[in-house]
Amino acid sequence: MAQQSVNIPIASNKQMEFEPRHNKKLCLSALLAMLVLALPNSVFAQSSNDEQITFVRLSPDQYRNSIRDIFGESIQVSGNAASGGVREAGLMAVGGRRLTLSASEVESYEVLALDIAGQVLSQSRRSTLIPCSPQNEIAIDNACASEFISTVGLHLFRRPLSENEVETYAEMAAAATSSLGDFYVGLQAALVGMMVSPDFLFRIERSVPNPELPGTRQLDAWSRASRLSFFLWDTTPNPALLEAARSGELMFEDGLNQQVGRMMTSTRIEDGLRAFFADRLAFDRFDTLDIDTTLYPKFTKNVEDEAREQTLRTISDHLLNQEADYRELFDSRQTFLTPALAALYGVPIPIRQELGGRVPWVSYEYPQDHVRVGLLGQATFLSLFSHPGASSPTLRGKAVREHLLCQTIPPPPGDVDFSLVRDTDNPDFKTVRDRLTQHRDNPTCAGCHMLMDPVGLALEVFDASGVYRTMENGAPIDTSGEWAGQEYGDIRELATLLKDDPTLTSCLVQRAYNYGTAREPTRAEVQWLNATHVQLRNDGVRWRELIQRISSNPDFYTVPDSAVEN
């Protein structure tokens, strides 16, 4: 195999003189800057001539989940080292295949790794997290260091380390031990080295030509384990899955189905569901959400956090606990509320106290005549797709088209005049419907706005924070419109029409597949997805059935040659 160039810097250029008897943490940081620079690029350590490699960067949540599951829940991960990702084909997960690491991000990962490694190798945790004890705590012990590196490396790299890799990290530990006079500080150096390696920070997918499907490549067993685990559980493979990879079981239908069945029964399936919907519904926009609390005093930071949890809790309960049809999420009246959310929505809920300062969530069902229904009536969607000081039918309609229906709305031309739309004090155009109707007189804008605005206008009874209203500038708000040739009067009627649109469910099927593979499907896979969609629409679009079908499909563990080349 020809060597591939990888734009992944793995250390910062820090130079510092150090004295072993003084601040060991500071000295270790300086020493690491030199030792890590000397590490070989281990990504290709086990590559054969016919093997090729693709990369998918871990999300911040996947990083934290992996640390938790490898070292235990007591290890604290303070902050995120990675900056914002890239949304491609509607998903951050697909954009993760395009990401490298900047020098500043790598330095941040090194700082984070130093802190985590210090916790792992602290005196209180050594007996449980290290499989051996050195003969002398102030001297080099290559045998014990190698045992630790091999054991931990299997879980960090999601594959066994080669002999050369173990030797390299053992030498790193020995150099730190020799300089700083502490065996455990040496292990800390080796652990940091592994944690800033691309083998940990990226899902390294190794593939070989698939003789049964020319033009595609099939993942090896270790890469299959990673793809499956991050899809279903949003975390690194657990020991049982790694053992199935080591034995080769994952390369056969029976062994794969056994692992999928085992993982489907775990409560961690909820972690995977939450990760998928947080990505699909663009929760990354919360990082830059800036609703003006002067105009919307009920929308505090706590309400923002609780709104996000409300949406994920509602989806999880509906799809996992009730095992209900996905389509019913859009006209369902069942949800979960806190006192603050209930105040925002203007509904009464029983107040109860919970120990430990936990948020007192209660199950709630809106009355039959209540205008607020489904996911589109929640503060999450309504606030994420608004301006800081005003609601936006255009943003909301665009979000429905792109995130829920997998349709693409092109950006507006650079020379479009939005002054009329923004002029909320214009006495001739009191409501946003009036202003948008006038704006659509521009033929350049009409086509896209006809797709976006009617959906968003049905949601205009909710302001930028999600509070219900009936008037704008003293004029009544008109929420009527037309969907696929059928008229509706308000959001409740629109939700029913949207729920019955096959595009809604075909988009879910496609997005779930794209999320798991971190790529768009091939032509052959599109045919399978279409057939799956038809079957699910007839029998019920249920989450467990969908992800089980995807996880058991051999095509899910392939890589198109085009993906390797890119």
N, C-alpha and C positions, 0 to 999 in steps of 0.2 A: 504493500500500500504506500502511495506517495504521501510524504509528510504534509499535513495541512497547517497553514499558519492560523493561529488563534489569537485574536486581539483581546487577551485577558491578562492584564498585568497582575502580578501576584505579590507585590510588595511595594512599600514606599521607600524612597531614598532618604533614610534618616541616618545621620552619623552622630555618634556620641561617645565620648570617653567614659569608661565606667570603672568603678572599684567594687570588687565582689563583696566586700564586707559591709557596704552601705546598702541603699535602697534596692532590694532584689527585684522588685517589680519594675522599677525604672531601668535597672541594668538589663533585665530580661527583655524589655521592650527594645532597647538599643541592640542587644545581641540578635534578637529575632530579625531585625531589619537586615542584618548581614547574612544570617543563616538562610532565611527564606529566599533571598535573592539567589542563593546557590542551589535551590531545589530544581530538579529537572521537571519538565512538563510531564507529569505522570499520566495525563489523559490518554496518552498513546502507549502506555507501558505494556498493555496486553493486546495490542492490535496486531492482527495477522494481515497477510497480503490481500485477502478478499474481504476484510472487515472494514466498514466505514462508520463514521461517528457523526452524530448530530447533538446539539446542545439545547437545553431548555432551562433557563435560569429559575431557581426557586423563588417563589413569592416570599415576602416577609412573613406571612403566616406559616407557610410551609417550612421556612427556616426555624421559626419558633417551635412549631409542632415537632419537628425532627429532634431538636435539642431536648425537648420534654420527653420524648419517647425513647431516646437513647440514654439519657443520663438521669431522668426522673423529674417529677413535678416540682421538686424543691429547688431546682436550678432556675435562677431568675435571668431572663433575657431583657436587658434594659435598652429599649429603643430599637429602631430599625437602622440598618446600615445602608440598605439599598434605597435609591431615590425612586421617583415615579416610573412606572412602566410604560409600555406602548400598547394601545388597543388596536388590534388587527382582526378583521373579520368579525367584529363585534365583541371580542374577548381579549382581556389582558393575558389570558393563558396562551393564546395563539401568538400574541406579541412577544411572549417570553422566549420564543425560539429565535427572535431577532436581537436579543439583548446581549451586550457584553458588559464589562465592568470598567468604570472609569478609575483612574488612579486614586481619586479621593474616596470612592466607594470601597476600594480594596483596603485603604488605610483605615476606614471606619470599621470594616469587617475584622481587621486585625485587632483593633481596640476592643471590639465586642468579644472576639475570641479569647483575648487575654483575660477578660473578666470572667467568662464562662469557664475557661480552663482553670482559673484560680479557684473557682467554687468546686469544680469536679475533683480537684486534687487537694482540697483543703483537708486538714487533719481529721475532721469529723466524718468525711465521706470516703476516705481512702479504703477502709476495710470492706466497703460494699461495692465500690466502683472500680477498684483495681484488682485484677485476678491473682496478683503475686505480691510478695514483699522483697525489697532489696536486701542483700546481705549486709550492706552498709549504707546508711541514708545520706552519707556525704561523699559517696564514691560512685563510679560508673558501674552499672550492672546491666550488661547488654542482654542477657538472657531474659531478665524480668521486663526490661524496656521493650524488647521485641515481642514478648507475650502480650503486653498491654497494647502495643501498636497494632498487632494483628487482630486482637479482639475488638478494640474500639474502631479500628479502620474498616472492618467488615460492615459495621453499621453506618459509619460516616460516608463511606464511598459506595455503599449499597452493593458491594461485591468484595471478594477476597483481594487482599493486597498481594502483589507479586513479591518474590524474594528480594528483588532489587529495591522495591518501594519500602519494604520493612527495613532493609539495611540502611537506606537513605535516611529515614526518619529516626532510626536508632542512632545513627551517627550524629544527627542533629541534637538528640537528647544527650548524647555523650559530650558533645562540644559545650552545651549549656551547663551540664553537671560539672565538667572540668573547670569552666570559667567561674561559676558561681558557687561551687561546693555544696550542691544540694541535688540529690537524685530526683526528688519530686519536682523541683524547678526544671530539671532536664526533661522530665515527662511533660511538663507544662509546655515547654518549647516545642516538643514534637507534636503535641495535641493542637497547639495553635497553628503549626505548619499545616497539619491536615485540614483544619477548619477554614483556612484561607485558600485551600487548593480548589481549582475548578472542579475536581472530582466530587467535592461536597457542595459547593455553591451552585452547581449546575446538575441537572439530571443528564448524565452522559448516556446517550442511547447508542449502543453498538448493534450493528446489523450486518447481515450477510445476504447474498442473493437468494431469493426465494424461487426454487426450481418449479414450484407448482403455479406461481403467478409471475410470469416474466414481466419485467419492468418494475417490480417491487422488491423490497428487501425485508427480511423478517428479523425481528429483534431477538437477541440472545436471551437466555433465561433470566439473567440478572436485570436486564433492561425491561423485560416483561414484568418482573416483580415490581419495579419502580413505577412503571406506567400504571399498573393496576392499583397499587397502593395510593398513589397521589390522586388518582381519579376517584376511588371509593372513599378513602379516609383522609385525604389531604395531608398525608404525612409519609414518612419513610417506611419501607417494608419492615414488618415485625419479624421476630425470629422464625416463626412458623413459615412465613412466606419466603424468607431467605433460604430456609432449609429446602423448600419445594423447588427453589431455583437451583440450589446446589445439586440436588438429586436428579434434576432434569425433568421433574414431573410437570413443570409449567409448559414444557414444549409439547405436551400431549393433551388431547381433548379431555380425557377423564381427570387428569391431574389438575388442569386449569379449572374445570368446572367445580372440582372439590374445593379449591381455594376460594373461588368466587362465592360459592355457597356458604363457606365458613365466614367470610368477611361480610356477607350480606346480613348475617344474624347479629353482628356486633352493633353496639350502640354508637360506635364511631362512624357508622354510615351517615349519621346526622352531620358530622364535621364535613364530610364530602359534599353533602347537599347544601349546607350553608355556604361553603366556599364557592360552589358553582353559581348559586343564585346571587351572591354578593358580587361576583364578577359580571354575570349576565345583566344585572340591574344597575350596573355602573356605580357601585358603592364607593369606588375610588374618588368620585366627585365629592364625597364628604370631606376629603383632605383640603379642598379649597372652598367648601360651602361657606357663604358669608351672608346669611339672612340678617337684615337690619333689625336688631332687637329694639331699636327705638320705635320703629314702625310696627313691629310685631313682638311685643313684650312677653308673650307667652312662649315664644320659641327660644328657650334658654339652651345652654350647652347640654344640660341634663335631658331636656326634651329631645334634642337632636340625637343623643345616644340611645334614648329609649325608643325613639321612632325607628331607628335602624334595627334594634332588637325586636320590636313589635313585628316588623315585616318578616324577619327570619324565623321568629317563633311561630307566627301564623302559618308560614309555608311549611315548616317542619312538622307542626301538628297535623296539618291538612294532608300532607303527602306521606308521612311516615306513621304517625299514630293512628289516624283515621284511614289511611291508605285510600284516600278519596281521589277522584278524577282531577287532574291538573286544571281542566277547563273551569271547574267550579270555584277556583280561586278568584275568578274575576267578577262573580256576582254573589259570592258568599257573604253572609252577614256575621259570621263568627270570627272573632279575633281575640287579642289579649291586650289589656290596658293597665296602665299605672294611674295613680291619681293625677299626675301632671298631664298625661296624654288625655285622660278623660276631661280635664279642664279645657284643654286645647280643642277637643272635639265637641265640647258642650253636652256631654252625656253623664248621667249619674252612675257611679259604681260604689259598692260597699267598701269602706275603708278598713283595712286591717293592719296591724303592726307585725313586722317580722324582725326576728333577732338578727344581730350582726350587721345592721344597716343595709340589708338587702332590699332591692326594689320590690314592693309588694304587687306582683303581677296577678291579675284576676282574669278569668275567662269571661268574655262578654259577647252578647249577640245583639246587634242593632235591631230595633223594631221594624216590622214589615214596611212601614211608611217612611222610614228614615232614608234620606238621600245618599248617605255614605255607604258604599258597598265595595267589596273586593280590594285588590291591591292598589288600584288606581285612586281609591279614596283615602289612602293612608298618607300621613305626613311625609313619609320617606320619599315617595314618588313626587308628590306635589312640591316639596321644597327643593329636591335635587334638580328639578327641571323648571326653575323659576329664576328670576333675577333677584339680586339682593333686596331691592325695594319694590318689586312688583311681580305679579304672576306673569306667566308667558304661555299663551296657548300654542305658540309656534314651537317652543322648546318641548312642551309636553306632548304635542302631537308628533313631533319628530322622534321623541323617545319611544312612543308606542310603535311607530313604524320601524325604527331601527332595532330596538332592543327586544321587542316582543314579536315582531313579524318578519325580522331578518331582511327588511327592505333598506335600500340605500337612498338617502336624500342628499343630493349634491350641495356643497356650500354655496351661499349667495355670492353673486358677482361682487367684486370689490367696489364698484361705483354705485351701489344701490343706496338710495336716500331713505333712511329710517326715521327721519325727523318727525313725520306725521304720526307714525306708530308710537313714538315716545312722548308725544305731546298730550299728556293726560289732562291738561287744563283747557284743551280746545273745546269751546262751547258747542261747536257744530258736530263734534264726534266724541260724545261723552263716554262711551264704552269701548273696550278694546275690539269688540266685534265691528263697531262702526269704523274704527281706524284701520283695521285690517282689510275690511271690505274696500275701503278707498285705496289702500296700498296695493291691493290686487289688480287695480286698474292698470298697473304697470305690467305689460305682457311678459317682461323678463322675470317677474316674480310670481305670476299667476299659477304656473304649472305646479311648482313645489308647494306653494301655500295652499292650494286646493287639496293636497294630500295631508298636510299637517294641521291646518287651522281648525277644520270642523271637529276633529277629535279633541283638540285642546280647548276649544270653546265650550264643549260640554262639561269641562272641568273648571270653568271660570267661577262657579259658585264657591270655589275654595281659593282663598288668597295664597300668597307665596309661602305662608307658614302652615297652610292646611286648615285654617279656620273657615267655617261656613259663613256665607254671606249671600244676599239676594240682590243687592243694589251696587252700582258703581257710579260715582259722581251724581247720585240722585236719580239715576236711570235704572230700570229693572234689567237684570242680566238674562239674556236669551241663551238657553243651552241646547236648542234644537239643532238638528243637522241630518245628514244622510250618510249611511254606511252601506257600501256595496248595493246601491239602488234601493235601500230600505230606509225609511225615515224613522227618527227617534226624537223624543222630547227632552230627555235628560240623561245623565250618566248611567242611571239604572237600566234604561232601555238600550243605551249604547253597549253596556257591559254584556247584555244578553246577546246582542248581535256579534260582538267581538268574540265571545265564548264559542259561538257556533261557526266561526270562520275557520276553515281547515288550515289557513296560513298560520294561525296562532300555534297550533300543535305541531305542524311540520317544522316550524322554527325551533321549538323546544327540542325536538328529536335531533335536528342538525346541530344546534348549539351544544347539546350534551356530548355528542360525538366529537365535535371540534375541540371542546374543552378537554376531553380525555386524551386525545391524540396530540393536542397543541398544534394542530394544522387543519387545513381545509380538506374535505374528503376528495378522493379520486372519483372519476366518472363511475367506475364499478361500485364504489361505496355509496354513491348517491342513489343508485338503483336499489341497493339494500336498504338504505335509509327510507326511501319512498315506500318500499314494501312494508317495512316495519311500521311506518306511520299509518298506513292504511289499516293494518291489523289492530294497532292500538286504538285508533279512532272507533273501530267497530266494537272492541272489547272493553275499552276504558283506558284513558291515557294515565297510567299509574307509574309513579316514579320508580319503585322497586323493579317492576317488570321491565321498564326501559333500560335502566342501568345494568340489569342482569343480562339482557339481550346484547347490549353493547360489549360488556366485559367478556362474554362468552364467544363473541364473534372473532374468528381468526384474523380477519382484516384489521381489527383494532390494534394488533401487534405487528403491523407492517409499516414500512416507511417507503413512500414513493421515491424513485430515483431522483426526481426533481427536487424533493425536499433535501436529499443529501447534497446535491449539487449547489443548492442555494445556501 
